[in-house]
Amino acid sequence: MGYFSTYGLWMILLSCAMVNGIFLSNLNATCFRCICEASTGCSSSTTCRQSYCGPFTISRAYWMDAGRMVLNADEPTRWGAFEDCANDYDCATGIVTQYMEKYGTDCNGDGLVDCVDYTMLHVNGGPRCQGALSGTFASRFFQCLRQRKHA
């Protein structure tokens, strides 16, 4: 294998995050932060509003679909376990990760699975992720990506 081929393969491997034995390309701290910024401004005081909870505005159905992740030493059957996890940034990131593991796909049809696809999954839901990002959410999300790319 030549230098370019080896280098290219190495760069592809470096751009992937391994989570629970599954590679999720481009699902990284920047992607999580921009989804969070677009969802709530990533406010640490965000709680539950109209059945959506935490910095990523996660619904109970999303949490259940993602596998019912909870805080350490908690039980998914405990009343309030969903809310406590969804309101905690690290635990909520775990919920989003599990959802992406389950549904990760090329939502926008550009041949790549990247942060935009993960965001489309987060907003639109796995089975119907092809819906375009729009409105204030989209503006905040793309502004965050641009700022972090040039930082």
Residue frames as a rotation matrix with the C-alpha (Angstrom) as fourth column:
MET 1
0.590 0.808 0.000 0.00
0.808 -0.590 0.000 0.00
0.000 0.000 -1.000 0.00
GLY 2
-0.159 -0.678 0.718 1.47
0.645 -0.622 -0.444 3.36
0.747 0.392 0.536 -1.00
TYR 3
-0.896 -0.282 -0.344 2.02
0.444 -0.565 -0.695 6.36
0.001 -0.775 0.632 1.24
PHE 4
-0.753 0.641 0.148 -1.09
-0.577 -0.751 0.322 8.19
0.318 0.156 0.935 0.02
SER 5
0.018 0.797 -0.604 -3.34
-0.159 0.599 0.785 5.14
0.987 0.082 0.138 0.47
THR 6
-0.260 -0.197 -0.945 -1.99
0.824 0.465 -0.323 4.45
0.503 -0.863 0.042 3.95
TYR 7
-0.985 -0.136 -0.105 -2.25
0.170 -0.861 -0.479 8.12
-0.025 -0.490 0.871 4.92
GLY 8
-0.526 0.850 0.033 -5.82
-0.592 -0.394 0.703 8.36
0.611 0.350 0.710 3.58
LEU 9
0.107 0.531 -0.841 -6.91
0.288 0.793 0.537 5.26
0.952 -0.300 -0.068 5.49
TRP 10
-0.574 -0.413 -0.707 -5.26
0.787 -0.040 -0.615 6.57
0.226 -0.910 0.348 8.67
MET 11
-0.965 0.229 0.127 -7.12
-0.245 -0.962 -0.122 9.91
0.095 -0.149 0.984 8.34
ILE 12
-0.143 0.955 -0.259 -10.43
-0.399 0.183 0.899 8.13
0.906 0.232 0.355 7.85
LEU 13
0.029 0.105 -0.994 -9.85
0.683 0.724 0.096 6.07
0.730 -0.681 -0.051 10.99
LEU 14
-0.841 -0.407 -0.357 -8.88
0.538 -0.555 -0.634 9.19
0.060 -0.725 0.686 12.97
SER 15
-0.795 0.567 0.218 -12.11
-0.492 -0.811 0.317 10.95
0.356 0.145 0.923 11.96
CYS 16
0.054 0.834 -0.549 -14.26
-0.062 0.551 0.832 8.16
0.997 -0.011 0.081 13.40
ALA 17
-0.353 -0.060 0.934 -15.40
-0.923 -0.139 -0.358 7.81
0.151 -0.988 -0.006 16.99
MET 18
-0.533 0.186 -0.825 -15.75
0.060 0.981 0.182 4.32
0.844 0.048 -0.534 18.39
VAL 19
-0.430 0.514 0.742 -18.72
-0.899 -0.321 -0.299 4.07
0.085 -0.795 0.600 20.71
ASN 20
0.180 0.499 0.848 -19.72
-0.636 0.717 -0.286 0.74
-0.750 -0.488 0.446 22.21
GLY 21
-0.340 -0.448 0.827 -17.86
0.246 0.807 0.538 -1.06
-0.908 0.386 -0.164 19.43
ILE 22
0.441 0.536 0.720 -19.61
0.861 -0.027 -0.507 0.88
-0.253 0.844 -0.473 16.65
PHE 23
-0.702 -0.710 -0.061 -17.84
0.643 -0.668 0.375 3.51
-0.307 0.224 0.925 14.58
LEU 24
0.547 0.834 -0.067 -19.82
0.752 -0.526 -0.397 6.73
-0.367 0.167 -0.915 14.29
SER 25
-0.351 -0.724 0.593 -18.07
0.914 -0.402 0.050 8.94
0.202 0.560 0.803 11.79
ASN 26
-0.620 -0.053 0.783 -18.04
0.184 -0.980 0.080 12.64
0.762 0.194 0.617 12.70
LEU 27
0.664 0.747 -0.024 -20.07
0.186 -0.135 0.973 12.22
0.724 -0.651 -0.229 15.89
ASN 28
-0.328 -0.888 -0.323 -17.74
0.737 -0.027 -0.675 14.19
0.591 -0.459 0.663 18.11
ALA 29
-0.371 0.133 -0.919 -17.74
0.807 -0.444 -0.390 16.87
-0.459 -0.886 0.058 20.81
THR 30
-0.933 0.019 -0.360 -18.26
-0.166 -0.909 0.382 19.63
-0.320 0.417 0.851 18.22
CYS 31
-0.659 0.732 -0.172 -21.26
0.026 0.250 0.968 17.89
0.752 0.634 -0.183 16.73
PHE 32
-0.166 0.591 -0.789 -22.83
0.940 0.337 0.055 17.30
0.298 -0.733 -0.612 20.15
ARG 33
-0.596 -0.131 -0.792 -22.15
0.535 -0.800 -0.270 20.89
-0.598 -0.585 0.547 21.15
CYS 34
-0.955 0.219 -0.198 -23.76
-0.296 -0.689 0.662 22.30
0.008 0.691 0.723 18.00
ILE 35
-0.383 0.865 -0.323 -26.86
0.397 0.471 0.788 20.10
0.834 0.174 -0.524 18.34
CYS 36
-0.160 0.250 -0.955 -27.08
0.985 -0.025 -0.171 21.25
-0.067 -0.968 -0.243 21.95
GLU 37
-0.831 -0.215 -0.513 -26.54
0.219 -0.974 0.053 24.93
-0.512 -0.068 0.857 21.05
ALA 38
-0.842 0.537 -0.053 -29.24
-0.233 -0.275 0.933 24.76
0.486 0.798 0.357 18.39
SER 39
-0.277 0.764 -0.583 -31.65
0.635 0.601 0.485 22.93
0.721 -0.236 -0.651 20.70
THR 40
0.650 0.549 -0.525 -31.45
0.729 -0.254 0.636 25.09
0.216 -0.796 -0.565 23.83
GLY 41
0.621 -0.562 0.545 -28.39
-0.457 -0.826 -0.331 27.31
0.636 -0.044 -0.770 23.69
CYS 42
-0.022 -0.587 -0.809 -26.84
0.340 0.757 -0.558 24.48
0.940 -0.287 0.183 25.71
SER 43
0.038 0.138 0.990 -28.18
-0.731 -0.671 0.122 26.02
0.681 -0.728 0.075 28.88
SER 44
-0.810 -0.385 -0.442 -27.23
0.018 0.738 -0.675 24.12
0.586 -0.555 -0.591 32.01
SER 45
-0.801 0.570 0.184 -30.49
-0.357 -0.208 -0.911 25.26
-0.481 -0.795 0.370 33.59
THR 46
-0.359 0.682 -0.637 -32.62
-0.809 0.114 0.577 23.62
0.466 0.722 0.511 30.91
THR 47
-0.661 0.250 0.707 -35.11
-0.363 0.719 -0.593 21.18
-0.657 -0.649 -0.385 32.40
CYS 48
-0.704 0.472 0.530 -38.30
0.680 0.664 0.312 19.70
-0.205 0.580 -0.789 30.94
ARG 49
-0.557 0.579 -0.595 -40.77
-0.504 -0.805 -0.312 21.69
-0.660 0.126 0.741 28.87
GLN 50
0.319 0.828 -0.461 -43.83
-0.906 0.124 -0.404 20.19
-0.277 0.547 0.790 27.24
SER 51
0.867 0.051 0.496 -42.43
-0.100 0.992 0.072 16.63
-0.488 -0.112 0.866 27.60
TYR 52
0.632 -0.769 0.095 -39.04
0.308 0.137 -0.941 17.52
0.711 0.624 0.324 26.07
CYS 53
0.952 -0.249 -0.180 -36.11
0.150 -0.135 0.980 17.50
-0.268 -0.959 -0.091 28.49
GLY 54
0.360 -0.929 -0.083 -32.58
0.554 0.142 0.821 18.74
-0.751 -0.341 0.566 28.85
PRO 55
-0.125 -0.558 -0.821 -30.04
-0.273 -0.776 0.569 20.53
-0.954 0.295 -0.055 26.71
PHE 56
-0.973 -0.230 0.007 -30.85
-0.071 0.329 0.942 18.37
-0.218 0.916 -0.337 23.66
THR 57
-0.272 0.959 -0.073 -34.67
-0.918 -0.282 -0.278 18.58
-0.287 -0.009 0.958 24.07
ILE 58
-0.912 -0.119 -0.393 -35.10
-0.229 0.941 0.248 14.82
0.341 0.316 -0.885 24.23
SER 59
0.089 0.987 0.136 -38.58
-0.902 0.022 0.432 13.30
0.423 -0.161 0.892 24.36
ARG 60
0.014 0.012 1.000 -39.47
-0.713 0.702 0.002 10.24
-0.701 -0.713 0.018 26.39
ALA 61
0.913 0.360 0.193 -40.19
-0.116 0.682 -0.722 8.34
-0.392 0.637 0.664 23.13
TYR 62
0.574 -0.791 -0.212 -36.69
-0.520 -0.152 -0.841 9.21
0.632 0.593 -0.498 21.81
TRP 63
-0.195 -0.631 0.751 -35.16
-0.981 0.134 -0.142 8.06
-0.011 -0.764 -0.645 25.11
MET 64
0.362 0.411 0.837 -37.10
-0.445 0.865 -0.232 4.78
-0.819 -0.288 0.496 24.98
ASP 65
0.992 0.024 -0.123 -36.17
-0.123 0.350 -0.929 4.24
0.021 0.937 0.350 21.34
ALA 66
0.317 -0.948 0.019 -32.52
-0.681 -0.242 -0.692 4.84
0.660 0.206 -0.722 22.22
GLY 67
-0.066 -0.348 -0.935 -32.51
0.214 0.910 -0.354 2.13
0.975 -0.224 0.014 24.89
ARG 68
0.821 0.570 0.035 -33.49
0.109 -0.216 0.970 3.94
0.560 -0.793 -0.239 28.12
MET 69
-0.235 -0.963 -0.134 -30.05
0.531 -0.012 -0.848 5.11
0.814 -0.271 0.513 29.24
VAL 70
0.879 0.477 0.004 -29.93
0.237 -0.444 0.864 6.37
0.414 -0.759 -0.503 32.84
LEU 71
0.360 -0.739 0.570 -27.45
-0.813 -0.548 -0.197 7.94
0.458 -0.393 -0.798 35.23
ASN 72
-0.529 -0.635 -0.563 -24.99
-0.211 0.741 -0.637 5.59
0.822 -0.218 -0.526 36.99
ALA 73
-0.979 0.102 -0.179 -26.66
0.206 0.476 -0.855 3.47
-0.002 -0.874 -0.486 39.70
ASP 74
-0.423 0.894 -0.148 -30.14
-0.762 -0.439 -0.477 4.43
-0.491 -0.089 0.867 38.46
GLU 75
-0.628 0.337 0.702 -32.85
0.432 0.901 -0.046 2.19
-0.648 0.274 -0.711 37.02
PRO 76
-0.964 0.247 0.100 -34.79
-0.024 -0.456 0.890 2.94
0.265 0.855 0.446 33.81
THR 77
-0.229 0.936 -0.266 -38.01
0.647 0.351 0.677 1.92
0.727 -0.017 -0.686 35.57
ARG 78
-0.452 0.024 -0.892 -37.63
0.815 -0.396 -0.424 4.53
-0.364 -0.918 0.159 38.33
TRP 79
0.657 0.711 0.252 -40.04
0.753 -0.635 -0.171 7.45
0.039 0.302 -0.953 38.05
GLY 80
0.897 -0.295 -0.330 -37.92
-0.229 -0.947 0.226 10.43
-0.379 -0.127 -0.917 36.95
ALA 81
0.168 -0.887 0.431 -35.01
0.420 0.460 0.782 8.39
-0.892 0.050 0.450 35.56
PHE 82
0.236 -0.016 0.972 -35.63
0.966 -0.103 -0.236 9.69
0.104 0.995 -0.009 32.04
GLU 83
0.909 0.201 0.365 -35.81
0.192 -0.979 0.061 13.31
0.369 0.015 -0.929 33.18
ASP 84
0.740 -0.671 -0.049 -32.69
-0.133 -0.217 0.967 13.04
-0.660 -0.709 -0.250 35.35
CYS 85
-0.023 -0.765 0.644 -30.65
0.696 0.450 0.560 11.56
-0.718 0.461 0.522 32.51
ALA 86
0.288 0.204 0.936 -31.97
0.917 -0.339 -0.208 13.89
0.275 0.918 -0.285 29.80
ASN 87
0.972 0.120 0.200 -31.26
0.059 -0.955 0.290 16.93
0.226 -0.270 -0.936 31.99
ASP 88
0.479 -0.877 0.041 -27.63
-0.047 0.021 0.999 15.86
-0.877 -0.480 -0.031 32.56
TYR 89
0.436 -0.293 -0.851 -25.36
-0.863 -0.405 -0.302 16.82
-0.256 0.866 -0.429 29.62
ASP 90
-0.616 -0.786 -0.057 -23.18
-0.772 0.588 0.242 13.70
-0.157 0.193 -0.969 29.76
CYS 91
-0.540 0.496 0.680 -26.06
0.144 0.850 -0.506 11.30
-0.829 -0.176 -0.531 30.19
ALA 92
0.536 0.767 -0.352 -28.06
-0.184 -0.302 -0.936 13.08
-0.824 0.566 -0.021 27.48
THR 93
-0.004 -0.647 -0.762 -25.06
-0.985 -0.129 0.114 12.77
-0.173 0.751 -0.637 25.16
GLY 94
-0.851 -0.276 0.446 -25.22
-0.280 0.958 0.059 9.02
-0.444 -0.075 -0.893 25.81
ILE 95
0.063 0.953 0.297 -28.91
0.186 0.281 -0.941 8.95
-0.981 0.115 -0.159 24.85
VAL 96
0.593 0.125 -0.796 -28.16
-0.648 -0.513 -0.563 10.79
-0.478 0.849 -0.223 21.60
THR 97
-0.459 -0.850 -0.258 -25.22
-0.868 0.368 0.334 8.47
-0.189 0.377 -0.907 20.88
GLN 98
-0.678 0.246 0.692 -27.36
0.076 0.961 -0.267 5.37
-0.731 -0.129 -0.670 21.34
TYR 99
0.464 0.874 -0.146 -30.02
-0.004 -0.163 -0.987 6.85
-0.886 0.458 -0.072 19.07
MET 100
0.347 -0.421 -0.838 -27.39
-0.904 -0.390 -0.178 7.55
-0.251 0.819 -0.516 16.40
GLU 101
-0.739 -0.598 0.309 -26.03
-0.527 0.800 0.288 4.02
-0.420 0.050 -0.906 16.73
LYS 102
-0.272 0.738 0.618 -29.50
0.286 0.675 -0.680 2.68
-0.919 -0.008 -0.395 16.07
TYR 103
0.661 0.736 0.146 -30.47
0.411 -0.192 -0.891 4.94
-0.628 0.649 -0.429 13.17
GLY 104
-0.059 -0.760 -0.648 -27.21
-0.232 -0.621 0.749 6.35
-0.971 0.194 -0.139 11.75
THR 105
0.161 0.152 0.975 -27.68
0.871 0.443 -0.213 6.82
-0.465 0.883 -0.061 8.02
ASP 106
-0.885 -0.457 0.085 -27.06
0.425 -0.722 0.546 9.30
-0.188 0.519 0.834 5.22
CYS 107
-0.084 0.952 -0.296 -30.16
0.638 -0.177 -0.749 11.45
-0.765 -0.251 -0.592 5.70
ASN 108
0.312 0.210 -0.927 -29.31
-0.331 -0.890 -0.313 14.13
-0.891 0.404 -0.208 3.14
GLY 109
0.842 0.154 0.517 -28.13
0.324 0.622 -0.713 11.75
-0.431 0.768 0.474 0.40
ASP 110
0.736 -0.606 -0.301 -24.66
-0.677 -0.665 -0.316 13.28
-0.009 0.437 -0.900 -0.06
GLY 111
0.566 -0.496 -0.658 -22.85
-0.053 0.775 -0.630 9.95
0.822 0.392 0.413 0.30
LEU 112
-0.642 -0.766 0.033 -21.46
-0.036 -0.012 -0.999 10.74
0.766 -0.643 -0.020 3.77
VAL 113
0.537 0.687 -0.490 -22.75
0.594 0.104 0.798 10.17
0.599 -0.720 -0.352 7.28
ASP 114
-0.588 -0.777 0.224 -21.69
0.460 -0.549 -0.698 13.28
0.665 -0.307 0.680 9.15
CYS 115
-0.881 0.182 -0.437 -22.81
0.347 -0.381 -0.857 15.73
-0.322 -0.906 0.273 11.80
VAL 116
-0.665 0.688 -0.292 -25.51
-0.747 -0.614 0.254 17.17
-0.004 0.387 0.922 9.54
ASP 117
-0.289 0.547 -0.786 -27.00
-0.220 0.761 0.610 13.68
0.932 0.349 -0.099 9.13
TYR 118
-0.651 0.011 -0.759 -26.85
0.675 0.466 -0.572 13.07
0.347 -0.885 -0.311 12.90
THR 119
-0.902 0.332 -0.277 -28.59
-0.127 -0.816 -0.564 16.39
-0.413 -0.473 0.778 13.46
MET 120
-0.460 0.757 -0.463 -31.28
-0.763 -0.071 0.642 15.54
0.453 0.649 0.611 10.91
LEU 121
-0.377 0.270 -0.886 -31.77
0.317 0.936 0.150 12.23
0.870 -0.225 -0.439 12.75
HIS 122
-0.854 -0.021 -0.520 -32.00
0.516 -0.163 -0.841 14.03
-0.067 -0.986 0.150 16.08
VAL 123
-0.787 0.535 -0.308 -34.57
-0.473 -0.843 -0.256 16.55
-0.397 -0.056 0.916 14.84
ASN 124
-0.249 0.710 -0.659 -36.65
-0.927 0.021 0.373 14.48
0.279 0.704 0.653 12.42
GLY 125
0.395 0.330 0.857 -36.38
-0.631 0.776 -0.008 11.01
-0.668 -0.537 0.515 13.91
GLY 126
-0.475 -0.760 0.444 -34.67
-0.279 0.608 0.743 7.93
-0.835 0.230 -0.501 12.54
PRO 127
-0.203 0.419 0.885 -37.31
0.702 0.693 -0.167 6.57
-0.683 0.587 -0.434 10.19
ARG 128
0.668 0.519 0.532 -37.97
0.743 -0.489 -0.456 9.99
0.024 0.701 -0.713 8.59
CYS 129
0.173 -0.709 -0.684 -34.65
0.584 -0.485 0.650 11.76
-0.793 -0.512 0.330 8.86
GLN 130
-0.336 -0.375 0.864 -34.69
0.942 -0.147 0.302 13.14
0.014 0.915 0.402 5.30
GLY 131
0.732 0.671 0.117 -36.57
0.665 -0.742 0.087 16.31
0.145 0.014 -0.989 6.32
ALA 132
-0.030 -0.776 0.631 -34.41
0.462 -0.570 -0.679 19.43
0.886 0.271 0.376 5.88
LEU 133
-0.304 -0.148 -0.941 -33.23
0.919 -0.306 -0.249 21.37
-0.251 -0.940 0.229 8.89
SER 134
-0.123 0.337 0.934 -35.00
0.566 -0.749 0.345 24.71
0.815 0.571 -0.098 9.01
GLY 135
0.769 0.605 0.206 -35.87
0.255 -0.586 0.769 27.76
0.586 -0.538 -0.605 11.06
THR 136
0.644 -0.476 0.599 -34.07
-0.729 -0.619 0.292 29.03
0.231 -0.625 -0.746 14.12
PHE 137
0.729 -0.376 0.572 -32.72
-0.068 0.792 0.607 25.58
-0.681 -0.481 0.552 14.93
ALA 138
0.650 -0.474 0.595 -30.98
0.760 0.399 -0.512 25.30
0.005 0.785 0.620 11.54
SER 139
0.677 -0.388 0.625 -29.59
-0.085 -0.885 -0.457 28.85
0.731 0.257 -0.633 11.77
ARG 140
0.650 -0.413 0.638 -28.12
-0.744 -0.176 0.644 28.20
-0.153 -0.894 -0.422 15.21
PHE 141
0.731 -0.345 0.588 -26.76
0.208 0.934 0.289 24.79
-0.649 -0.089 0.755 14.23
PHE 142
0.618 -0.500 0.606 -24.98
0.734 0.092 -0.673 25.92
0.280 0.861 0.424 11.05
GLN 143
0.663 -0.395 0.636 -23.65
-0.397 -0.906 -0.149 29.06
0.635 -0.153 -0.757 12.75
CYS 144
0.702 -0.389 0.597 -22.18
-0.518 0.297 0.802 26.89
-0.489 -0.872 0.007 15.51
LEU 145
0.678 -0.453 0.578 -20.52
0.598 0.798 -0.076 24.57
-0.427 0.397 0.812 12.98
ARG 146
0.640 -0.430 0.637 -19.02
0.385 -0.538 -0.750 27.53
0.665 0.725 -0.178 11.10
GLN 147
0.679 -0.355 0.642 -17.70
-0.650 -0.697 0.302 29.11
0.341 -0.622 -0.705 14.31
ARG 148
0.656 -0.413 0.631 -16.16
-0.310 0.615 0.725 25.89
-0.688 -0.671 0.276 15.58
LYS 149
0.750 -0.377 0.543 -14.63
0.656 0.529 -0.538 25.10
-0.084 0.760 0.645 12.19
HIS 150
0.431 -0.556 0.711 -12.79
0.254 -0.681 -0.687 28.43
0.866 0.477 -0.152 12.17
ALA 151
0.907 -0.055 0.417 -11.89
-0.403 -0.398 0.824 28.43
0.121 -0.916 -0.383 15.86
